[in-house]
Amino acid sequence: MFLQVSSFPLQAVIADFEDAIALIDDVDKKRQLNLVVDALRLSASLLSRHPYMLAFELLGRLLPLAANNNNVSALLIKCDIQGSRSNCFLPAHHAFHSPGGPLKYSLEEHQFAVFGMQLTSDRKMLVTTSNVFIVWDVTTGDVARVVNPNIDGIFFGLAITKDDRHAAAYTNNNQVILVSLITGEFIDVIHESLSKQMEIENIIFTSDNTLLVWSASYYYLYDLQGKLQMRGAETVSCAEQCLIYVFYKSQECMRFITWSGSRDDWNLVLSGRQRNASEPVGYRPLKLFKFCASLAFLDDDYTRGYVCIENDGCGSPSPFCK
């Protein structure tokens, strides 16, 4: 088994086990083979790079199951006796998650803390960021792609386009990196106006795959080539308010959530603009609406939704927009 793991891709070894399980009629042997296969899956990220850790991983995961599974017990005895030939460190006690629990895979590739994580819309791939982008195959737990843009800091936010073709993330140094998940090519989006550390609040992709970036004062729209399409600011709200979230449908249909920035202030302000062809600029500003907690819109035009407000005794809160 050690020679197989050392000579072939781990997924090929797992496929051999799955073929054996399909051909065996003995229910008990099938169950024990499944335990070993699941242990290999849990350790896939490590074993694919360091196959000499096979005995270490099997002992650490399967020890609690040895008493009731004779074949598993025989395998672990061999791991204990022969495993030291390739790795002198062998666990004496249960050290890792055992098969059969909620953990399916342990994805171990990042050298630094992971601050961004998002599934693609088809739920087949997982994109994570630390100082690099890593794309994982959710079905197998394998690394599908690693993109290293050689940034100076750490990625904090992550966004993926609706068609799952591109991803973007921003760093503590206000760098925004736009990556093609298909080719691995990346673009460094330059922000000349952001000079302080950690000015960027968040990034998202709009419905038309435009990249929306905002700081506490301004918002920016970029195309997939990294070219600036628009820059703006929320001027309807109080000048002291900080921009903390932007809902974007089009340039004539936007919503802004602002906050004073004070830790003791629980009040948020919802403002925005609504498309109106009769106005010279093509939209009308909306009346400010104050609330104190979560907000969830029910439609893509951001005209109806639920929000938490303080009870002022009036009995019925005023609607944000009719």
C-alpha positions as a Markdown table, in Angstrom:
| # | Residue | x | y | z |
|---|---|---|---|---|
| 1 | Met | 0.0 | 0.0 | 0.0 |
| 2 | Phe | 2.9 | 2.3 | 0.8 |
| 3 | Leu | 4.5 | 1.6 | -2.6 |
| 4 | Gln | 1.2 | 2.4 | -4.3 |
| 5 | Val | 0.8 | 5.7 | -2.5 |
| 6 | Ser | 4.4 | 6.6 | -3.3 |
| 7 | Ser | 4.2 | 5.6 | -7.0 |
| 8 | Phe | 0.7 | 6.7 | -8.1 |
| 9 | Pro | -1.6 | 9.7 | -7.6 |
| 10 | Leu | -3.6 | 9.2 | -4.5 |
| 11 | Gln | -6.9 | 9.4 | -6.3 |
| 12 | Ala | -5.8 | 6.4 | -8.4 |
| 13 | Val | -5.1 | 4.4 | -5.2 |
| 14 | Ile | -8.5 | 5.4 | -3.9 |
| 15 | Ala | -10.1 | 4.4 | -7.2 |
| 16 | Asp | -8.5 | 0.9 | -6.8 |
| 17 | Phe | -10.1 | 0.6 | -3.4 |
| 18 | Glu | -13.5 | 1.7 | -4.7 |
| 19 | Asp | -13.2 | -1.0 | -7.5 |
| 20 | Ala | -12.4 | -3.6 | -4.9 |
| 21 | Ile | -15.4 | -2.5 | -2.8 |
| 22 | Ala | -17.7 | -2.9 | -5.8 |
| 23 | Leu | -16.5 | -6.4 | -6.5 |
| 24 | Ile | -16.5 | -7.8 | -3.0 |
| 25 | Asp | -19.7 | -9.4 | -1.7 |
| 26 | Asp | -18.7 | -9.7 | 2.0 |
| 27 | Val | -20.5 | -6.8 | 3.8 |
| 28 | Asp | -18.0 | -6.7 | 6.7 |
| 29 | Lys | -15.0 | -6.5 | 4.4 |
| 30 | Lys | -16.7 | -3.7 | 2.4 |
| 31 | Arg | -17.3 | -1.7 | 5.6 |
| 32 | Gln | -13.7 | -2.0 | 6.7 |
| 33 | Leu | -12.4 | -1.1 | 3.2 |
| 34 | Asn | -14.6 | 2.0 | 3.3 |
| 35 | Leu | -13.1 | 3.0 | 6.6 |
| 36 | Val | -9.6 | 2.8 | 5.1 |
| 37 | Val | -10.7 | 4.7 | 1.9 |
| 38 | Asp | -12.3 | 7.4 | 4.0 |
| 39 | Ala | -9.1 | 7.7 | 6.1 |
| 40 | Leu | -7.1 | 8.2 | 2.9 |
| 41 | Arg | -9.6 | 10.9 | 1.7 |
| 42 | Leu | -9.3 | 12.7 | 5.0 |
| 43 | Ser | -5.5 | 12.7 | 4.7 |
| 44 | Ala | -5.4 | 13.3 | 0.9 |
| 45 | Ser | -4.0 | 16.8 | 1.1 |
| 46 | Leu | -0.9 | 15.6 | 3.1 |
| 47 | Leu | -0.4 | 12.2 | 1.5 |
| 48 | Ser | -0.5 | 13.6 | -2.0 |
| 49 | Arg | 2.6 | 15.6 | -1.1 |
| 50 | His | 4.3 | 13.4 | 1.6 |
| 51 | Pro | 3.4 | 9.7 | 1.0 |
| 52 | Tyr | 5.9 | 8.7 | 3.7 |
| 53 | Met | 3.3 | 9.9 | 6.2 |
| 54 | Leu | 0.9 | 7.0 | 5.3 |
| 55 | Ala | 1.4 | 4.9 | 8.5 |
| 56 | Phe | 1.3 | 8.0 | 10.6 |
| 57 | Glu | -2.0 | 9.1 | 9.2 |
| 58 | Leu | -3.7 | 5.7 | 9.2 |
| 59 | Leu | -2.7 | 5.1 | 12.9 |
| 60 | Gly | -3.8 | 8.6 | 13.9 |
| 61 | Arg | -7.2 | 8.2 | 12.3 |
| 62 | Leu | -8.1 | 4.5 | 12.7 |
| 63 | Leu | -6.9 | 3.5 | 16.2 |
| 64 | Pro | -10.3 | 3.9 | 17.8 |
| 65 | Leu | -11.8 | 1.5 | 15.2 |
| 66 | Ala | -9.2 | -1.3 | 15.5 |
| 67 | Ala | -10.9 | -3.1 | 18.4 |
| 68 | Asn | -14.1 | -4.0 | 16.4 |
| 69 | Asn | -12.5 | -4.4 | 12.9 |
| 70 | Asn | -10.0 | -7.3 | 12.5 |
| 71 | Asn | -8.7 | -6.3 | 9.1 |
| 72 | Val | -8.2 | -2.7 | 10.1 |
| 73 | Ser | -6.4 | -3.9 | 13.3 |
| 74 | Ala | -4.1 | -6.1 | 11.2 |
| 75 | Leu | -3.3 | -3.1 | 8.9 |
| 76 | Leu | -2.5 | -0.9 | 11.9 |
| 77 | Ile | -0.2 | -3.5 | 13.4 |
| 78 | Lys | 1.8 | -3.5 | 10.1 |
| 79 | Cys | 1.8 | 0.3 | 10.1 |
| 80 | Asp | 3.2 | 0.2 | 13.7 |
| 81 | Ile | 5.9 | -2.3 | 12.9 |
| 82 | Gln | 6.9 | -1.3 | 9.4 |
| 83 | Gly | 6.0 | 2.4 | 9.3 |
| 84 | Ser | 9.1 | 3.5 | 11.1 |
| 85 | Arg | 11.2 | 2.5 | 8.1 |
| 86 | Ser | 9.9 | 5.5 | 6.2 |
| 87 | Asn | 8.9 | 7.8 | 9.1 |
| 88 | Cys | 10.1 | 7.5 | 12.7 |
| 89 | Phe | 7.2 | 9.5 | 14.1 |
| 90 | Leu | 4.2 | 7.3 | 14.8 |
| 91 | Pro | 1.2 | 8.3 | 17.0 |
| 92 | Ala | 0.6 | 6.1 | 20.1 |
| 93 | His | -3.0 | 7.5 | 20.5 |
| 94 | His | -5.9 | 8.7 | 18.4 |
| 95 | Ala | -4.7 | 12.0 | 17.0 |
| 96 | Phe | -6.9 | 13.0 | 14.1 |
| 97 | His | -10.6 | 12.9 | 13.0 |
| 98 | Ser | -11.8 | 9.3 | 12.3 |
| 99 | Pro | -13.8 | 8.2 | 9.3 |
| 100 | Gly | -17.6 | 8.4 | 9.7 |
| 101 | Gly | -17.7 | 11.9 | 11.2 |
| 102 | Pro | -18.8 | 15.1 | 9.6 |
| 103 | Leu | -15.3 | 15.9 | 8.3 |
| 104 | Lys | -14.9 | 14.8 | 4.6 |
| 105 | Tyr | -11.6 | 16.4 | 3.6 |
| 106 | Ser | -8.8 | 18.3 | 5.3 |
| 107 | Leu | -7.6 | 20.9 | 2.8 |
| 108 | Glu | -4.1 | 21.7 | 3.8 |
| 109 | Glu | -2.1 | 23.9 | 1.3 |
| 110 | His | -2.1 | 27.5 | 2.6 |
| 111 | Gln | 1.0 | 28.7 | 4.4 |
| 112 | Phe | -0.9 | 31.6 | 6.1 |
| 113 | Ala | -4.3 | 32.1 | 7.6 |
| 114 | Val | -7.3 | 31.9 | 5.2 |
| 115 | Phe | -9.4 | 35.0 | 5.2 |
| 116 | Gly | -11.4 | 34.4 | 2.0 |
| 117 | Met | -13.4 | 31.3 | 1.1 |
| 118 | Gln | -16.3 | 30.9 | -1.5 |
| 119 | Leu | -17.9 | 28.1 | -3.4 |
| 120 | Thr | -18.6 | 28.4 | -7.1 |
| 121 | Ser | -22.3 | 28.6 | -8.1 |
| 122 | Asp | -22.3 | 24.9 | -9.2 |
| 123 | Arg | -20.8 | 23.8 | -5.8 |
| 124 | Lys | -18.1 | 21.9 | -7.5 |
| 125 | Met | -15.1 | 24.1 | -6.7 |
| 126 | Leu | -13.9 | 26.0 | -3.6 |
| 127 | Val | -11.8 | 29.1 | -3.9 |
| 128 | Thr | -9.7 | 30.2 | -0.9 |
| 129 | Thr | -7.3 | 33.0 | -0.3 |
| 130 | Ser | -4.4 | 33.8 | 2.1 |
| 131 | Asn | -1.4 | 35.2 | 0.3 |
| 132 | Val | -2.3 | 33.0 | -2.8 |
| 133 | Phe | -5.4 | 31.9 | -4.6 |
| 134 | Ile | -6.1 | 28.1 | -4.3 |
| 135 | Val | -8.9 | 26.4 | -6.2 |
| 136 | Trp | -10.0 | 23.1 | -4.8 |
| 137 | Asp | -12.1 | 20.3 | -6.3 |
| 138 | Val | -14.8 | 19.7 | -3.7 |
| 139 | Thr | -15.6 | 16.2 | -5.0 |
| 140 | Thr | -12.1 | 14.8 | -4.4 |
| 141 | Gly | -10.4 | 17.4 | -2.1 |
| 142 | Asp | -7.6 | 17.9 | -4.6 |
| 143 | Val | -5.9 | 21.2 | -5.5 |
| 144 | Ala | -7.1 | 22.2 | -9.0 |
| 145 | Arg | -5.1 | 25.4 | -9.3 |
| 146 | Val | -2.7 | 27.6 | -7.3 |
| 147 | Val | -2.3 | 31.3 | -8.3 |
| 148 | Asn | 0.5 | 33.2 | -6.6 |
| 149 | Pro | 0.4 | 36.9 | -7.5 |
| 150 | Asn | 3.4 | 37.6 | -5.2 |
| 151 | Ile | 1.6 | 40.3 | -3.1 |
| 152 | Asp | 3.2 | 42.0 | -0.1 |
| 153 | Gly | 0.3 | 41.5 | 2.3 |
| 154 | Ile | -2.5 | 39.2 | 3.0 |
| 155 | Phe | -5.8 | 38.8 | 1.1 |
| 156 | Phe | -8.9 | 39.8 | 3.2 |
| 157 | Gly | -11.9 | 39.6 | 0.9 |
| 158 | Leu | -12.9 | 37.4 | -2.0 |
| 159 | Ala | -15.6 | 37.5 | -4.7 |
| 160 | Ile | -16.4 | 35.3 | -7.6 |
| 161 | Thr | -18.3 | 36.2 | -10.8 |
| 162 | Lys | -21.7 | 34.8 | -11.5 |
| 163 | Asp | -20.3 | 32.6 | -14.3 |
| 164 | Asp | -17.5 | 31.3 | -12.1 |
| 165 | Arg | -14.8 | 32.4 | -14.6 |
| 166 | His | -13.1 | 35.1 | -12.5 |
| 167 | Ala | -12.3 | 35.8 | -8.9 |
| 168 | Ala | -11.1 | 38.9 | -7.1 |
| 169 | Ala | -9.6 | 39.6 | -3.7 |
| 170 | Tyr | -8.2 | 42.7 | -1.9 |
| 171 | Thr | -5.3 | 42.9 | 0.5 |
| 172 | Asn | -4.4 | 45.0 | 3.6 |
| 173 | Asn | -2.3 | 47.1 | 1.3 |
| 174 | Asn | -5.3 | 48.0 | -0.9 |
| 175 | Gln | -4.2 | 45.8 | -3.7 |
| 176 | Val | -7.0 | 44.3 | -5.7 |
| 177 | Ile | -6.0 | 41.2 | -7.7 |
| 178 | Leu | -8.4 | 39.9 | -10.5 |
| 179 | Val | -7.8 | 36.3 | -11.4 |
| 180 | Ser | -9.0 | 34.1 | -14.2 |
| 181 | Leu | -10.1 | 30.8 | -12.7 |
| 182 | Ile | -9.8 | 29.2 | -16.2 |
| 183 | Thr | -6.3 | 30.2 | -17.1 |
| 184 | Gly | -4.7 | 31.3 | -13.8 |
| 185 | Glu | -3.8 | 34.7 | -15.3 |
| 186 | Phe | -4.2 | 37.7 | -13.0 |
| 187 | Ile | -4.3 | 41.5 | -13.1 |
| 188 | Asp | -3.2 | 43.9 | -10.4 |
| 189 | Val | -5.9 | 46.6 | -10.2 |
| 190 | Ile | -4.2 | 49.9 | -9.2 |
| 191 | His | -5.8 | 52.2 | -6.7 |
| 192 | Glu | -3.9 | 55.5 | -6.9 |
| 193 | Ser | -6.4 | 57.3 | -4.5 |
| 194 | Leu | -6.1 | 54.8 | -1.7 |
| 195 | Ser | -2.9 | 55.5 | 0.3 |
| 196 | Lys | -3.7 | 54.3 | 3.8 |
| 197 | Gln | -3.5 | 50.8 | 5.1 |
| 198 | Met | -6.7 | 48.7 | 4.9 |
| 199 | Glu | -8.9 | 51.4 | 3.3 |
| 200 | Ile | -10.9 | 48.9 | 1.2 |
| 201 | Glu | -14.1 | 47.8 | 2.9 |
| 202 | Asn | -15.2 | 45.1 | 0.6 |
| 203 | Ile | -15.5 | 43.9 | -3.0 |
| 204 | Ile | -18.3 | 42.2 | -4.9 |
| 205 | Phe | -19.1 | 41.3 | -8.5 |
| 206 | Thr | -22.3 | 42.8 | -9.9 |
| 207 | Ser | -24.9 | 40.9 | -12.0 |
| 208 | Asp | -23.1 | 42.0 | -15.2 |
| 209 | Asn | -19.7 | 40.8 | -13.9 |
| 210 | Thr | -18.4 | 44.3 | -13.1 |
| 211 | Leu | -16.1 | 44.5 | -10.1 |
| 212 | Leu | -17.4 | 46.8 | -7.4 |
| 213 | Val | -14.9 | 48.0 | -4.8 |
| 214 | Trp | -15.6 | 50.5 | -2.0 |
| 215 | Ser | -13.8 | 52.3 | 0.8 |
| 216 | Ala | -15.4 | 54.3 | 3.7 |
| 217 | Ser | -15.7 | 57.3 | 1.3 |
| 218 | Tyr | -15.9 | 56.1 | -2.3 |
| 219 | Tyr | -17.0 | 53.3 | -4.5 |
| 220 | Tyr | -15.3 | 52.2 | -7.8 |
| 221 | Leu | -16.4 | 50.0 | -10.7 |
| 222 | Tyr | -13.9 | 48.1 | -12.8 |
| 223 | Asp | -14.3 | 45.8 | -15.8 |
| 224 | Leu | -12.7 | 42.4 | -16.1 |
| 225 | Gln | -9.6 | 44.0 | -17.7 |
| 226 | Gly | -9.0 | 46.1 | -14.6 |
| 227 | Lys | -10.0 | 49.4 | -16.2 |
| 228 | Leu | -11.9 | 51.9 | -14.1 |
| 229 | Gln | -15.4 | 52.4 | -15.3 |
| 230 | Met | -16.8 | 54.7 | -12.7 |
| 231 | Arg | -15.9 | 56.4 | -9.4 |
| 232 | Gly | -18.5 | 57.9 | -7.0 |
| 233 | Ala | -19.4 | 58.8 | -3.5 |
| 234 | Glu | -22.6 | 58.7 | -1.4 |
| 235 | Thr | -23.3 | 62.4 | -0.8 |
| 236 | Val | -27.0 | 62.2 | 0.2 |
| 237 | Ser | -26.2 | 60.9 | 3.7 |
| 238 | Cys | -24.4 | 62.8 | 6.4 |
| 239 | Ala | -20.8 | 63.7 | 5.5 |
| 240 | Glu | -19.5 | 62.1 | 8.7 |
| 241 | Gln | -21.0 | 58.7 | 7.8 |
| 242 | Cys | -18.8 | 55.8 | 6.6 |
| 243 | Leu | -19.8 | 53.7 | 3.7 |
| 244 | Ile | -20.0 | 50.1 | 4.8 |
| 245 | Tyr | -22.0 | 48.4 | 2.1 |
| 246 | Val | -23.2 | 49.0 | -1.5 |
| 247 | Phe | -26.0 | 47.3 | -3.4 |
| 248 | Tyr | -25.6 | 47.8 | -7.1 |
| 249 | Lys | -28.1 | 47.2 | -9.9 |
| 250 | Ser | -27.0 | 49.9 | -12.3 |
| 251 | Gln | -25.7 | 53.4 | -12.1 |
| 252 | Glu | -29.3 | 54.7 | -11.7 |
| 253 | Cys | -30.3 | 52.0 | -9.2 |
| 254 | Met | -28.0 | 51.8 | -6.1 |
| 255 | Arg | -28.4 | 51.5 | -2.3 |
| 256 | Phe | -25.9 | 52.5 | 0.3 |
| 257 | Ile | -25.6 | 51.6 | 4.0 |
| 258 | Thr | -23.6 | 54.1 | 6.0 |
| 259 | Trp | -22.6 | 54.3 | 9.7 |
| 260 | Ser | -21.1 | 56.9 | 11.9 |
| 261 | Gly | -18.2 | 54.7 | 12.8 |
| 262 | Ser | -18.8 | 55.1 | 16.6 |
| 263 | Arg | -18.7 | 51.8 | 18.5 |
| 264 | Asp | -21.6 | 53.0 | 20.7 |
| 265 | Asp | -23.8 | 53.9 | 17.7 |
| 266 | Trp | -26.1 | 51.1 | 16.6 |
| 267 | Asn | -27.9 | 53.2 | 14.0 |
| 268 | Leu | -27.3 | 52.6 | 10.3 |
| 269 | Val | -28.6 | 54.8 | 7.4 |
| 270 | Leu | -30.0 | 53.4 | 4.2 |
| 271 | Ser | -29.8 | 55.8 | 1.2 |
| 272 | Gly | -29.6 | 55.5 | -2.5 |
| 273 | Arg | -30.9 | 56.4 | -5.9 |
| 274 | Gln | -33.8 | 54.9 | -7.9 |
| 275 | Arg | -34.2 | 55.0 | -11.7 |
| 276 | Asn | -36.5 | 57.8 | -12.9 |
| 277 | Ala | -36.6 | 58.8 | -16.6 |
| 278 | Ser | -38.2 | 62.1 | -15.8 |
| 279 | Glu | -35.2 | 63.3 | -13.9 |
| 280 | Pro | -32.4 | 65.0 | -15.8 |
| 281 | Val | -29.8 | 62.6 | -14.4 |
| 282 | Gly | -32.0 | 59.6 | -14.9 |
| 283 | Tyr | -32.6 | 58.8 | -11.2 |
| 284 | Arg | -34.0 | 60.4 | -8.1 |
| 285 | Pro | -32.4 | 60.3 | -4.6 |
| 286 | Leu | -34.3 | 58.3 | -2.0 |
| 287 | Lys | -35.3 | 59.5 | 1.4 |
| 288 | Leu | -32.9 | 58.5 | 4.2 |
| 289 | Phe | -34.1 | 55.5 | 6.2 |
| 290 | Lys | -32.6 | 54.8 | 9.6 |
| 291 | Phe | -32.4 | 51.2 | 11.1 |
| 292 | Cys | -30.4 | 49.4 | 13.7 |
| 293 | Ala | -29.6 | 46.0 | 12.5 |
| 294 | Ser | -29.9 | 43.5 | 9.6 |
| 295 | Leu | -31.3 | 44.3 | 6.2 |
| 296 | Ala | -32.4 | 41.8 | 3.5 |
| 297 | Phe | -33.8 | 42.8 | 0.2 |
| 298 | Leu | -36.5 | 40.6 | -1.5 |
| 299 | Asp | -36.0 | 41.7 | -5.1 |
| 300 | Asp | -33.1 | 42.5 | -7.4 |
| 301 | Asp | -34.2 | 46.1 | -7.7 |
| 302 | Tyr | -33.8 | 46.7 | -4.0 |
| 303 | Thr | -37.3 | 48.1 | -3.5 |
| 304 | Arg | -38.7 | 45.7 | -1.0 |
| 305 | Gly | -37.1 | 44.0 | 2.0 |
| 306 | Tyr | -37.0 | 43.3 | 5.7 |
| 307 | Val | -35.1 | 45.4 | 8.2 |
| 308 | Cys | -34.8 | 45.7 | 12.0 |
| 309 | Ile | -35.7 | 49.1 | 13.6 |
| 310 | Glu | -36.0 | 50.4 | 17.1 |
| 311 | Asn | -39.6 | 50.5 | 18.5 |
| 312 | Asp | -40.4 | 54.2 | 18.8 |
| 313 | Gly | -44.0 | 53.6 | 19.9 |
| 314 | Cys | -45.6 | 54.7 | 16.7 |
| 315 | Gly | -47.0 | 51.3 | 16.0 |
| 316 | Ser | -46.2 | 51.1 | 12.3 |
| 317 | Pro | -42.8 | 52.0 | 10.8 |
| 318 | Ser | -42.6 | 54.1 | 7.7 |
| 319 | Pro | -41.6 | 52.2 | 4.6 |
| 320 | Phe | -38.3 | 53.0 | 2.9 |
| 321 | Cys | -39.8 | 53.1 | -0.6 |
| 322 | Lys | -43.2 | 52.8 | -2.1 |
